Amino acid sequence: MSLTSTRRHLHSSRTVFANPLPVTQPGPPPTAPLPAASQYGERVDRRRRQSELIRRGQEIRSKESKPGSALNKRFWKDVHIRNDQDGAYTIYLDARPVRNPQTKVPLSIPPTKPQLATAIALEWDLLTSAHQALRAHLIPITSIASRANDLILQDAAVPSSQPPPKPAAPHSSRTIRNDIITTLLPYLDTDTLLCWAPPPPKDADPTLQVVPSLRELQVDTAEPIISYLTNNVWPGVRLKPGLDNGSILPAQQTVETRAIIHGWMAGLNAWELVGLERAALAAKSLCIGARLLCEWGQSFADVRKALGQDAKRFGIEAAAEACSLEVAWQTGRWGEVEDTHDVEKEDLRRQFGSAILVMSGATNP
């Protein structure tokens, strides 16, 4: 008996090819493309919606608060400025003067600073309740003017023959002046203007290098400011870069440099010192704060006059660009973080603007 093998197919359907039908009628035309909204327009619309939500939230919170509370109401109608007998400006809420929150003394603005008095009056005119006046970030110019008034009272309590305070005297009667100087002096070692990016390695591919490099931009920005300060403000001082030779630890300035700059800050008047503090803390740079002070301070009018009117002014934009150069360089390559970098830009300029208002006066050229 013989066994025969048979092949068995897994399918038995017959192959049938499809016959395409001719297209006798065209379909509907595609819809016209719609232009995409610009990034700026989307950002503006989103911020409008956010501001509307914030406004509604504020209304809800105000309704839930205690009815009839005096802090939730604006107890003044008009804000105006008056001149005292000595010519100083005082801001009044109807018949009530704006007072220093610490000493409860009416806030006094020198007669050479009418712009500062106007800015303070505008701050209070924009408030909608007395509760907002308890928040320092809503009245920043009033806060810095109050700090200057406190410093003036403390300076007046110390005899003029007494030498300037030293950093190691924490219990001196000039507490505010000592606090400001001891806070700003360490910025010399980590100053934003003196911290430069390391140079590219020698074996780096030149085709991958960005021209100009971050270090070149930092050096080009820092050298004019350092030259101005060492030639006109701190003669004989040599400021060295904080990060150099590839080190990650900041190099400390010399004892002589710190002593000269400490004595210079100790000799500033109250308005210039608090303005320097605001600018240096905002820029994280004592050099940029000092350069801004020399450009707008009343005591440095002779220096500006000696340089002539052709000298380029150092204002808010120049200071903001100098202290945020690395951020601008990085965001130029990789892009900005929305609602972060743009907010920081505006806040930085706001801080510099308030510092200039405090430093400057009517005698500025």
C-alpha positions in Angstrom: 0.0 0.0 0.0 1.5 3.4 -1.0 0.9 6.7 0.7 0.5 9.7 -1.5 0.9 13.3 -0.1 -1.6 15.9 -1.1 -1.2 19.7 -0.7 -4.0 21.4 1.1 -4.6 25.1 0.7 -5.6 27.2 3.7 -8.0 29.2 1.7 -10.2 28.4 -1.2 -11.5 31.8 -2.3 -10.8 32.8 -5.8 -8.7 36.0 -6.5 -10.9 38.8 -7.8 -9.3 42.1 -8.9 -11.1 45.4 -8.2 -12.2 47.5 -11.1 -11.9 51.2 -10.4 -14.9 53.3 -11.4 -14.3 56.5 -13.3 -14.8 59.8 -11.4 -17.8 61.5 -13.1 -18.3 64.4 -10.7 -15.7 66.4 -8.7 -16.0 66.8 -5.0 -16.6 70.0 -3.1 -13.6 72.4 -3.1 -11.5 72.5 0.0 -12.1 75.3 2.5 -10.0 78.4 2.3 -7.1 78.4 4.8 -7.5 80.6 7.8 -4.6 82.7 8.9 -3.1 81.6 12.2 -3.2 84.1 15.0 0.1 85.7 15.8 1.9 84.8 18.9 1.6 88.4 20.2 -2.2 88.4 19.7 -2.6 85.1 21.5 -0.4 86.4 24.4 -2.4 89.6 24.7 -5.8 87.7 24.6 -4.6 85.2 27.3 -3.4 88.0 29.6 -6.7 89.8 29.2 -8.5 86.6 30.2 -6.2 86.2 33.1 -6.6 89.8 34.3 -10.4 89.4 34.0 -10.2 86.2 36.2 -8.1 88.0 38.8 -10.5 90.9 38.9 -13.4 88.6 39.4 -11.5 86.8 42.2 -10.8 90.1 43.9 -14.5 91.1 43.8 -15.5 87.7 45.3 -12.9 88.1 48.1 -14.1 91.6 48.8 -17.7 90.4 49.1 -16.8 87.6 51.4 -14.9 90.0 53.8 -16.5 91.6 56.8 -19.1 94.1 55.8 -18.3 97.7 56.7 -14.6 97.0 57.4 -12.6 100.3 57.1 -9.7 98.5 55.5 -11.8 97.4 52.6 -12.8 100.9 51.7 -10.9 103.9 50.4 -11.4 106.6 53.0 -10.0 109.4 50.8 -11.3 111.0 47.7 -8.5 113.2 46.4 -4.7 113.0 46.6 -2.7 116.2 46.4 0.7 117.6 47.2 1.5 120.6 49.4 4.6 122.6 50.1 5.6 123.1 53.7 7.2 126.2 55.1 10.7 124.9 54.3 9.6 124.0 50.7 9.4 120.2 51.3 6.6 118.3 49.7 4.0 116.4 51.7 1.4 114.1 50.1 -2.1 114.5 51.5 -5.1 112.1 51.3 -7.8 114.8 51.5 -6.7 116.4 54.8 -4.6 113.6 56.1 -0.8 113.5 55.3 0.8 110.2 54.2 2.9 109.1 57.2 5.9 107.0 57.6 4.7 103.5 58.7 7.5 103.2 61.2 7.7 106.6 62.9 4.2 107.8 62.1 5.7 111.1 61.1 4.3 112.7 57.9 6.4 111.7 54.9 8.6 114.6 53.7 10.1 114.9 50.2 12.9 117.4 49.6 12.0 120.4 47.4 14.5 119.2 44.8 12.5 116.0 44.1 9.1 117.1 42.7 9.0 114.0 40.4 9.3 111.7 43.4 6.5 113.5 45.2 4.3 113.2 42.1 5.1 109.5 41.8 4.1 108.9 45.5 0.8 110.8 45.0 0.1 108.7 41.9 0.7 105.5 43.9 -1.9 106.4 46.5 -4.4 107.7 43.9 -4.3 104.3 42.2 -5.2 102.4 45.4 -8.7 101.2 45.7 -8.7 100.4 49.5 -6.8 101.1 52.6 -5.9 97.4 52.9 -3.8 97.8 49.7 -1.6 100.4 51.5 -0.5 97.7 53.9 1.2 95.8 51.0 4.7 97.2 50.3 4.7 95.9 46.7 1.8 98.1 45.9 3.5 101.2 47.2 7.2 100.6 46.4 8.1 104.3 45.9 6.4 105.2 49.2 8.4 102.4 50.9 11.8 103.5 49.6 11.0 107.2 50.5 10.1 106.1 54.0 13.4 104.2 54.3 15.2 107.3 53.3 13.3 109.3 55.9 14.2 106.8 58.6 17.9 107.0 57.6 17.8 110.8 57.7 16.5 110.7 61.3 19.1 108.2 62.4 21.9 110.3 60.7 20.7 113.4 62.5 20.9 111.7 65.8 24.7 111.1 65.3 27.1 114.0 65.7 28.6 115.1 62.4 32.1 114.9 64.0 31.7 111.2 64.5 33.7 109.2 61.9 31.8 106.9 59.4 30.7 103.6 60.8 32.8 100.5 60.2 31.3 97.2 59.1 32.3 95.5 62.3 30.1 97.8 64.5 26.7 96.1 64.5 25.5 98.1 67.5 26.1 101.6 66.1 23.2 104.0 66.3 23.3 104.3 62.4 21.8 100.9 62.0 20.2 101.4 58.6 23.3 102.8 57.1 25.4 100.0 58.5 23.0 97.4 57.3 22.9 98.8 53.8 26.7 99.0 53.5 27.4 95.5 55.0 24.7 94.1 52.6 26.1 95.7 49.4 29.8 95.4 50.0 29.9 91.5 49.5 28.4 92.1 46.0 31.9 93.2 44.8 33.0 89.5 44.9 30.0 88.1 43.0 29.1 91.2 41.0 27.0 90.4 37.9 29.1 92.8 35.9 32.4 91.1 36.9 31.3 87.4 36.5 32.3 86.5 32.9 31.8 83.2 31.1 34.9 81.1 30.6 36.7 81.4 27.2 36.1 78.5 24.7 38.7 75.7 24.8 41.5 75.9 22.4 40.6 72.6 20.7 36.9 73.6 20.2 35.5 73.5 16.7 35.3 77.1 15.4 32.3 76.2 13.2 30.2 75.5 16.4 31.1 78.7 18.2 28.6 81.5 18.4 30.1 84.9 17.3 30.3 87.0 19.3 30.6 84.8 22.3 29.0 85.4 25.6 32.3 86.3 27.2 33.1 88.9 24.4 29.7 90.5 25.0 30.2 90.6 28.8 33.7 92.1 28.5 32.5 94.7 26.0 29.6 95.7 28.3 31.6 95.7 31.5 34.8 97.6 30.4 33.1 101.1 29.8 31.3 100.9 33.2 34.4 99.8 35.1 36.5 102.5 33.4 34.0 105.2 34.3 33.9 104.1 37.9 37.7 103.7 38.4 38.5 107.0 36.7 35.7 109.3 38.0 34.3 107.8 41.2 36.8 105.4 42.7 40.3 106.6 41.5 43.0 104.1 42.1 40.7 101.1 42.5 41.3 98.1 40.4 38.3 95.8 40.0 39.2 92.2 38.9 36.8 89.7 37.4 35.0 87.5 39.9 35.2 84.3 37.8 38.4 83.9 35.8 40.8 81.2 34.7 38.0 78.7 34.7 37.4 78.9 38.5 34.0 78.3 40.0 34.8 80.2 43.2 34.6 84.0 43.0 37.8 85.9 43.5 37.7 88.4 46.4 38.6 92.0 45.8 41.5 93.5 47.6 41.3 95.0 51.1 42.2 98.4 49.7 39.4 98.2 47.1 36.8 97.3 49.7 37.9 100.0 52.1 37.7 102.7 49.4 34.2 101.7 48.3 33.1 101.3 51.9 34.1 104.8 52.6 32.4 106.1 49.4 29.1 104.5 50.4 29.4 105.8 54.0 29.6 109.4 52.6 26.5 109.2 50.5 23.4 111.1 51.6 20.3 109.1 52.7 18.4 109.4 49.4 21.4 108.3 47.3 22.2 105.4 49.6 18.7 103.9 49.5 18.6 104.4 45.8 21.9 102.6 45.4 20.6 99.8 47.6 17.4 99.4 45.4 19.4 99.4 42.1 22.2 97.1 43.4 19.8 94.5 44.8 17.7 94.6 41.6 20.8 94.2 39.3 22.8 92.0 41.7 25.6 94.3 40.9 27.1 97.1 43.0 29.0 98.4 40.0 25.8 98.9 38.0 24.0 100.5 40.9 27.0 102.9 41.4 27.1 103.7 37.7 23.3 104.5 37.8 23.8 106.7 40.9 26.6 108.6 39.2 24.4 109.3 36.2 21.4 110.5 38.1 22.5 111.5 41.7 22.5 115.1 42.6 25.9 114.9 44.3 27.5 113.8 41.0 26.4 116.7 38.9 29.9 118.1 38.8 31.2 114.8 37.4 28.7 114.8 34.6 29.4 118.4 33.9 33.1 117.7 33.6 32.5 114.9 31.1 30.4 117.2 28.9 26.9 116.9 27.4 28.2 114.6 24.6 28.7 111.7 27.0 26.2 108.9 26.5 23.6 108.7 29.3 23.3 105.5 31.4 19.6 105.0 32.0 17.1 102.3 32.7 17.6 100.3 29.5 21.4 100.4 29.6 21.4 99.2 33.3 18.8 96.4 32.5 20.8 95.2 29.5 24.1 95.2 31.5 22.8 93.1 34.3 20.7 90.6 32.2 23.2 90.1 29.4 23.6 86.4 30.0 19.8 85.8 30.1 19.3 87.8 26.9 22.1 85.7 25.2 20.6 82.4 26.3 17.0 83.3 25.4 18.2 84.6 22.0 19.5 81.1 21.3 16.8 78.9 23.0 13.8 81.2 23.3 12.0 82.8 26.2 9.8 81.2 28.9 6.5 83.0 28.5 5.2 84.8 31.6 8.6 84.5 33.2 11.3 86.2 31.3 9.1 89.0 30.1 7.7 89.6 33.6 11.3 89.8 35.0 12.2 92.3 32.3 9.4 94.7 33.3 10.0 94.2 37.0 13.7 95.0 36.6 12.9 98.2 34.8 10.4 99.1 37.4 13.0 98.7 40.2 15.5 100.9 38.3 12.9 103.5 37.6 12.1 103.9 41.3 15.8 104.0 42.2 16.3 106.9 39.7 13.4 108.8 41.1 14.9 108.6 44.6 18.5 109.5 43.4 17.6 112.3 41.0 16.6 115.9 41.7 15.7 119.1 40.0 19.4 120.2 39.8 20.2 117.3 37.3 21.7 118.7 34.0 
